[in-house]
Amino acid sequence: MELIRIGLIGVGGMAQSHIKGLQNVGTFKMEAICDVNNLTLQKVGEQLAIKSENQYRDFRKLIDSQKVDAVVSITPNNVHAPILAYCMEKNMPILTEKPFTLDYAEAKQLAEKYKKHPIPCMVGFSYRYTPAFRFVKALLDKGEIGQLRSFSIQYLQGWGAPPYDTPYVWRFNPTVTGTGVLGDLGSHMIDMAHYLFGPFQEVSAKMENFITKRKSEQSNEWKEFVIDDFACFQARMETGIVGTFQTTRNAIGSGNQHEVSIYGDKGTIHASTKEENIVHLIYFDEKTAELVDKKMYVPKTAYLTEWEDFAKMLKGEVGLGFPDFQAGVLNQQVLEAIIESSKQPGKMISALES
């Protein structure tokens, strides 16, 4: 079997998760890596036994090298768009991390370029591959809880709360991230709603930052913290279903808690990353007239990893529910509407393209 040669762009932080996932598939070979940090580059180079001539500090040189068949971009947000644009110019397939771009303006520019230079593109909305959420999608598609009325989605983490004394890292720098927790975790919530319910119609939002100063990771001096560390919003989808969302990094004890509850006229479905292999189906038993909370174990048919689907994309086998280029653009569009709505409290803002 001929292996797919991968170039990793950005090998710190979340890169280890991608490396493990790619290696588990068995059809990929880590051929080249790129990072602006020499120490990180050398360390991961040794880990993956990457030749020194295949270690780059400039992503353009890696893409131009003709040594890889596709790239995986795991960089800070402000580099997503330039890498994706260059991949289009060079006809290089890519898996790019979320959020799709720094802002919606960048996303629109990329969308125009994509019309002339389309490439195989996957956006890292990884929770589409959580077994429980994939099973929820299958249950909704077959009308398990009848007509959908409303839903709630939340994504909570606690590592930014005061007891952890988290320093001012790149995720807190607006010039690098664009937004705070909204773009980081909120983009996942938006994509989950897209995946399960379809396009957004309008939103109304509130964004806060509870912690206004953090110590610099380098100098230990206090730096102003100006981006959001809490966001909540309500939305109406194009189908008419309504939903509520909340996300924060200040929810002590939550770990990595991404969950969805969906309410239909025949029952309720609940799923969470706390139980990745289980879905709760709640309904009235017509025979006993009693409420039933049925714990349903995810069937094998719902299991598919992000990197397995990436391999399928590279073979031209894109299936339903695949997080493609357009999913990234639509996500950024909704993020923009949420930000604008937060500046006009109580007002519903259209999430449709103007």
Sequence and secondary structure as in RCSB ss.txt:
>XXXX:A:sequence
MELIRIGLIGVGGMAQSHIKGLQNVGTFKMEAICDVNNLTLQKVGEQLAIKSENQYRDFRKLIDSQKVDAVVSIT
PNNVHAPILAYCMEKNMPILTEKPFTLDYAEAKQLAEKYKKHPIPCMVGFSYRYTPAFRFVKALLDKGEIGQLRS
FSIQYLQGWGAPPYDTPYVWRFNPTVTGTGVLGDLGSHMIDMAHYLFGPFQEVSAKMENFITKRKSEQSNEWKEF
VIDDFACFQARMETGIVGTFQTTRNAIGSGNQHEVSIYGDKGTIHASTKEENIVHLIYFDEKTAELVDKKMYVPK
TAYLTEWEDFAKMLKGEVGLGFPDFQAGVLNQQVLEAIIESSKQPGKMISALES
>XXXX:A:secstr
   EEEEEE  STTHHHHHHHHHHHSSEEEEEEE S HHHHHHHHHHHT  GGGEESSHHHHHHTS  SEEEE  
 GGGHHHHHHHHHHTT  EEE SSSSSSHHHHHHHHHHHHHS   EEE  GGGG HHHHHHHHHHHTTTT SEEE
EEEEEEE TTSGGG   B GGG HHHHSSSHIIIIIHHHHHHHHHHH  EEEEEEEEE S  EEEBTTT  EEE 
 S SEEEEEEEETTS EEEEEEES  TT SEEEEEEEEETTEEEEEEGGGTTEEEEEEEETTTTEEEEEEEE  G
GG   HHHHHHHHHTT   TT  BHHHHHHHHHHHHHHHHHHTSTT  EE S  
